[in-house]
């Protein structure tokens, strides 16, 4: 129930306006309800609130922004974001999942799956990969392990 959840998050925001987690959850609601521009705006606020040393969360937030850009047909901006981090210097799944997302966007399913396989080999810990997979499921690029995937708009 997103309406009730939003009311709760708005109340929580009044109590903790600097808490990045609350901003993230509000932005995440925009993501799963496909309010792409609102999600971008709120994810940018989340980035401002996140501590500089929160690299894993920061990368996931940036990935969600990239997907929103894809949904808004801002391909050039999405392409630029996909190249923001080098997989050698960045210890996150960002690069691999960004490449997979671009391949999905371009209907290159074989290469998209290959990028996900590489990410799985590099980051063998399911706890690291899970939020990234969930994001692609929410976006509609991969099917939920439980079925019922939605197509990305």
C-alpha positions in Angstrom: 0.0 0.0 0.0 2.1 2.9 -1.3 -0.3 5.6 -0.2 0.0 4.4 3.5 3.7 3.8 3.1 4.2 7.3 1.8 2.4 8.8 4.7 4.6 6.9 7.1 7.8 7.9 5.3 6.7 11.5 5.3 6.1 11.3 9.0 9.5 9.7 9.5 11.1 12.4 7.3 9.8 15.0 9.7 11.5 13.2 12.6 14.8 12.5 10.7 15.1 14.8 7.7 18.8 14.0 7.4 18.4 10.2 7.4 19.4 8.9 4.0 17.5 5.7 4.5 14.2 7.5 4.7 15.0 9.5 1.5 16.1 6.2 -0.2 12.8 4.5 0.7 10.8 7.4 -0.7 12.8 7.3 -3.9 12.4 3.6 -4.1 8.7 4.0 -4.0 8.9 6.3 -7.0 11.1 3.7 -8.7 8.7 0.7 -8.2 5.7 2.9 -9.2 7.6 4.0 -12.3 7.6 7.7 -11.5 11.0 8.0 -13.2 11.8 11.8 -12.9 10.5 11.9 -9.3 12.8 8.9 -8.6 15.8 10.6 -10.1 15.1 13.8 -8.1 14.7 11.9 -4.8 17.7 9.6 -5.5 19.9 12.7 -6.0 18.7 13.9 -2.5 19.6 10.4 -1.2 23.1 10.8 -2.6 23.5 14.1 -0.9 22.5 12.6 2.5 24.5 9.4 2.2 27.9 9.4 4.0 30.8 9.5 1.5 32.0 6.0 2.7 28.7 4.4 1.8 30.0 3.3 -1.6 27.8 0.1 -2.1 24.6 2.1 -1.5 25.8 5.1 -3.5 26.5 2.9 -6.5 23.1 1.2 -6.3 21.4 4.6 -6.1 23.4 5.7 -9.2 22.4 2.5 -11.0 18.7 3.2 -10.2 19.2 6.8 -11.6 20.7 5.3 -14.7 17.7 3.0 -15.2 15.4 5.9 -14.8 17.3 7.7 -17.5 16.8 4.7 -19.8 13.0 4.7 -19.0 12.9 8.4 -19.9 14.7 7.7 -23.2 17.7 9.7 -22.2 20.1 7.2 -23.7 23.1 9.5 -24.0 22.9 10.3 -20.3 22.4 6.7 -19.4 25.4 5.7 -21.6 27.6 8.3 -19.9 26.5 7.0 -16.4 27.3 3.4 -17.4 30.9 4.4 -18.0 31.3 6.4 -14.8 33.2 3.7 -12.9 35.9 1.4 -14.1 35.5 -2.2 -12.9 39.2 -2.4 -12.0 39.1 0.6 -9.7 35.5 0.2 -8.4 34.7 -2.6 -6.0 30.9 -2.7 -6.8 28.7 -4.5 -9.3 27.8 -1.1 -10.9 29.8 -1.5 -14.1 28.6 -5.0 -14.9 25.0 -4.3 -14.1 25.1 -1.0 -16.0 26.5 -2.8 -19.1 23.8 -5.5 -18.7 21.1 -2.8 -18.5 22.3 -1.1 -21.7 22.3 -4.5 -23.4 18.7 -5.1 -22.2 17.7 -1.7 -23.4 19.2 -2.5 -26.8 17.4 -5.9 -26.9 20.8 -7.7 -26.8 19.7 -10.3 -24.3 22.7 -12.7 -24.8 25.2 -10.0 -23.9 23.0 -8.8 -21.1 23.0 -12.3 -19.6 26.8 -12.5 -20.1 27.3 -9.3 -18.1 25.2 -10.7 -15.3 27.2 -13.9 -15.3 30.4 -12.0 -15.1 29.1 -10.0 -12.1 28.1 -13.3 -10.5 31.6 -14.7 -10.9 33.3 -11.5 -9.7 30.9 -11.0 -6.7 30.2 -14.5 -5.5 28.4 -13.3 -2.4 24.6 -13.4 -3.0 24.2 -10.6 -0.4 26.2 -8.3 -2.7 24.4 -9.2 -5.9 20.8 -9.5 -4.5 19.9 -5.7 -4.5 21.2 -5.4 -8.0 19.1 -8.3 -9.2 16.1 -7.0 -7.4 16.6 -3.6 -9.1 16.5 -5.3 -12.5 13.5 -7.3 -11.5 11.7 -4.1 -10.3 12.6 -2.4 -13.6 11.3 -5.3 -15.6 14.5 -6.4 -17.3 14.7 -9.8 -15.6 12.0 -12.0 -14.4 11.5 -12.5 -10.7 12.6 -15.8 -9.4 9.0 -16.2 -8.3 7.6 -15.4 -11.8 5.4 -12.5 -12.8 7.9 -10.1 -14.3 6.7 -6.9 -15.8 8.0 -5.4 -18.9 10.0 -2.2 -18.7 8.2 0.8 -20.2 
